[in-house]
């Protein structure tokens, strides 16, 4: 397919997308899916609070354990490795008087209460050595379109069980895309972040314009590859950052449209303009 024809198809998809957003005529939404941990591959961190899981991810690992837990797993913490600290609740048992709703009588009831938190040292998998851990592949049976593009940009793509936060993440410092869902639009969104980062370094966190660029690119790619049911989610996502009024959201998209088109151009250039599989 020629470059000129490809540019025309991309622009047609962009205009079609904007028209659907403007008129509110979006296809029926698909149900969101998330990856569940498989039996037999559990980690201690699976039972941690969301805050502690996020702390682990911020420190660049998907598996952190206490010193003894690593020994039980057949691994040893490397000499000189520094611990990261998670918060564990301190509890105590108290006896309280309660009133039976049926009889009105008072009775004693034991209850566990949290009295505070303490720091618990844990070590990253990357700071240990020893026996290999059981591995499980959470990749989808069929990889999404443009999967090879991420590799051509030097970005590693990993599928992991959902831990109660976003459906995906891009880590610029580690050149990683982490996906907690097999939904193709999630991959497209994070791929857009990775390619956008080659145009200009992205700001940390979820920056408004960056999120609108990534989600608009994802919606266009869904249209081009015939991935149905995701535009509703994309429109709601964009409105979350741009404002719930359709005019405000459309204005926000138009403000970043040049970057959207540049990201798309780089994606298809990296794909070698091989668009034979595009719907």
C-alpha positions in Angstrom: 0.0 0.0 0.0 1.4 3.4 -1.0 2.2 6.1 1.6 -0.3 8.5 -0.1 -3.1 5.9 0.2 -2.2 5.1 3.8 -2.2 8.8 4.7 -5.7 9.1 3.1 -7.0 6.1 5.1 -5.6 7.4 8.4 -7.1 10.9 7.8 -10.5 9.3 6.8 -10.5 7.3 10.0 -9.7 10.4 12.0 -12.5 12.4 10.4 -14.9 9.5 10.8 -13.9 9.2 14.5 -14.4 13.0 15.1 -17.8 12.8 13.4 -19.0 10.0 15.7 -17.8 11.8 18.7 -19.5 15.0 17.6 -22.8 13.3 16.7 -22.8 10.9 19.7 -23.4 8.0 17.3 -21.1 5.5 19.0 -21.2 1.7 18.5 -22.4 -0.4 21.4 -19.7 -0.7 24.0 -17.7 -3.9 24.6 -17.4 -5.3 28.1 -14.1 -4.5 29.8 -11.9 -7.5 30.6 -8.9 -7.9 33.0 -6.3 -10.6 33.4 -6.7 -12.8 36.5 -3.9 -14.5 38.3 -3.6 -18.2 37.6 -3.8 -20.7 40.3 -0.4 -22.0 41.5 1.5 -18.9 40.6 0.6 -16.7 43.5 3.0 -14.2 45.0 3.0 -12.7 48.6 2.3 -9.3 47.0 -1.0 -10.6 45.6 -2.5 -10.1 49.0 -1.0 -6.6 49.6 -3.0 -3.4 49.7 -3.3 -1.4 46.5 -0.9 1.2 48.1 1.8 -1.3 48.7 1.4 -2.8 45.2 1.8 0.6 43.7 4.9 1.2 45.9 6.4 -2.0 44.5 5.7 -1.0 40.9 7.2 2.5 41.5 10.4 0.7 42.6 10.5 -1.1 39.2 9.5 -4.6 40.1 6.4 -6.9 40.0 7.6 -9.1 42.8 9.0 -8.1 46.2 9.2 -10.3 49.3 10.8 -10.4 52.7 14.2 -11.8 53.3 12.9 -15.1 54.6 10.2 -15.4 51.9 12.9 -15.2 49.3 14.9 -18.0 51.1 11.8 -20.2 51.1 11.5 -19.6 47.4 15.1 -20.8 46.9 16.6 -17.3 46.3 19.0 -15.2 48.2 19.1 -11.4 48.6 22.2 -10.1 46.9 24.9 -8.6 49.2 24.4 -4.8 49.5 20.9 -4.8 48.2 18.7 -2.1 49.8 15.2 -2.9 51.0 12.1 -1.0 50.2 9.5 -0.6 52.9 5.8 -1.4 52.7 3.3 -0.6 55.4 1.8 -3.4 57.5 -1.1 -2.7 59.9 -0.6 -3.2 63.6 -3.7 -4.7 65.2 -5.0 -5.7 68.6 -8.1 -7.4 69.9 -10.6 -5.5 71.9 -13.8 -6.4 73.6 -16.8 -4.2 73.1 -20.4 -4.1 74.4 -23.0 -4.5 71.7 -26.8 -4.6 71.8 -28.6 -7.5 70.2 -31.0 -6.1 67.7 -33.6 -8.8 68.3 -33.6 -9.1 72.1 -32.2 -5.7 73.1 -29.8 -7.4 75.4 -26.2 -6.3 75.8 -23.4 -8.7 75.1 -19.6 -8.8 74.8 -18.1 -9.0 71.4 -14.4 -9.3 70.3 -13.2 -7.2 67.5 -9.8 -6.7 65.7 -8.9 -3.0 65.3 -6.0 -1.3 63.5 -3.9 0.8 65.9 -1.3 2.0 63.4 1.2 0.9 60.7 4.8 -0.3 60.7 7.3 -0.4 58.0 8.2 -3.9 56.7 11.4 -4.3 54.7 11.0 -6.3 51.4 13.5 -6.8 48.5 12.9 -6.7 44.8 13.2 -9.8 42.7 15.9 -8.0 40.7 18.0 -7.8 43.8 18.0 -11.6 44.4 19.7 -14.6 42.9 19.1 -18.3 43.0 16.5 -20.7 41.8 14.2 -19.6 39.0 10.6 -18.9 39.9 7.7 -20.6 38.3 6.8 -18.6 35.2 3.4 -18.2 33.6 2.6 -16.5 30.3 -0.4 -14.2 30.5 -0.2 -13.1 26.8 -3.4 -13.4 24.8 -3.8 -16.4 22.4 -3.4 -14.0 19.5 -1.2 -10.9 19.9 -2.7 -7.6 19.0 -2.1 -5.8 15.6 1.1 -3.7 15.6 2.6 -5.7 18.5 5.9 -5.9 16.6 6.0 -2.0 16.4 6.6 -1.8 20.1 9.7 -4.1 19.7 10.9 -1.9 16.8 10.9 1.0 19.2 12.8 -1.1 21.8 9.8 -1.3 24.1 9.2 -4.5 26.0 5.5 -5.6 26.3 4.4 -7.6 29.4 1.0 -9.0 30.3 0.4 -9.3 34.0 -2.6 -10.0 36.3 -4.8 -7.0 37.2 -3.9 -5.4 40.5 -6.7 -3.0 40.9 -5.4 0.1 39.1 -5.2 1.1 35.4 -5.7 -1.4 32.7 -2.2 -0.6 31.4 0.9 1.5 31.9 3.9 2.8 30.0 7.2 3.1 31.9 9.5 5.5 29.9 12.5 4.9 32.1 12.3 1.1 31.6 11.0 1.2 28.1 8.2 -1.1 29.1 4.5 -1.4 28.4 2.6 -3.3 31.1 -0.9 -4.6 30.2 -3.4 -5.9 32.7 -6.0 -6.5 30.0 -6.2 -8.3 26.7 -8.4 -5.6 25.2 -6.7 -4.4 22.1 -7.5 -0.7 22.8 -5.4 -0.9 25.9 -2.4 -2.0 23.9 -3.0 0.7 21.3 -3.2 3.3 24.1 0.1 2.3 25.7 1.8 1.9 22.3 0.8 5.5 21.5 2.4 6.7 24.7 5.6 4.8 23.8 5.7 6.3 20.3 4.7 9.7 21.6 7.7 9.6 23.9 10.0 9.4 20.8 8.6 12.8 19.6 9.1 14.5 22.9 9.8 13.2 26.4 6.6 12.6 28.2 5.8 14.2 31.6 5.4 11.9 34.6 2.0 10.8 35.7 -1.2 11.1 33.7 -0.9 14.4 31.9 -4.1 15.7 30.2 -2.8 16.3 26.7 -0.7 13.1 26.7 -3.7 11.0 27.7 -5.9 12.6 25.0 -3.3 12.0 22.4 -2.9 8.3 23.4 -6.6 7.6 23.6 -7.4 9.4 20.3 -4.6 7.3 18.6 -6.1 4.2 20.2 -9.5 5.0 18.9 -8.2 5.6 15.3 -6.3 2.4 15.4 -9.4 0.5 16.6 -11.3 1.9 13.6 -8.5 1.0 11.1 -8.2 -2.5 12.4 -11.9 -3.2 12.9 -11.8 -3.6 16.7 -15.4 -2.9 17.6 -16.9 -1.9 20.9 -14.1 0.3 22.2 -15.0 3.8 21.0 -17.5 4.3 23.8 -14.7 3.7 26.4 -12.3 6.0 24.4 -14.8 8.8 24.3 -15.6 8.6 28.0 -11.8 8.5 28.8 -11.1 11.6 26.7 -14.1 13.4 28.3 -12.7 12.5 31.7 -9.5 14.6 30.9 -11.0 17.3 28.7 -14.4 17.9 30.3 -17.7 16.1 30.1 -19.1 18.6 27.5 -18.7 17.1 24.0 -17.6 20.5 22.6 -14.8 20.8 25.2 -13.6 17.3 24.5 -13.7 17.8 20.7 -11.8 21.1 21.2 -9.2 19.2 23.3 -8.7 16.6 20.6 -8.4 19.2 17.8 -5.7 21.0 19.9 -3.5 17.8 19.8 -4.5 16.5 16.4 -1.0 17.3 14.9 0.6 15.1 17.5 -2.0 12.4 17.0 -1.2 12.3 13.3 2.5 12.3 13.9 2.2 9.4 16.4 0.2 7.5 13.8 2.7 8.2 11.0 5.5 6.9 13.2 3.6 3.7 14.1 2.9 2.9 10.5 6.4 3.8 9.4 7.7 1.3 12.0 5.3 -1.3 10.7 6.9 -0.9 7.3 3.6 0.5 5.9 2.4 -3.1 5.9 -1.3 -2.5 6.2 -2.7 -5.5 4.3 -4.3 -6.7 7.5 -6.1 -3.4 8.2 -9.8 -3.7 8.0 
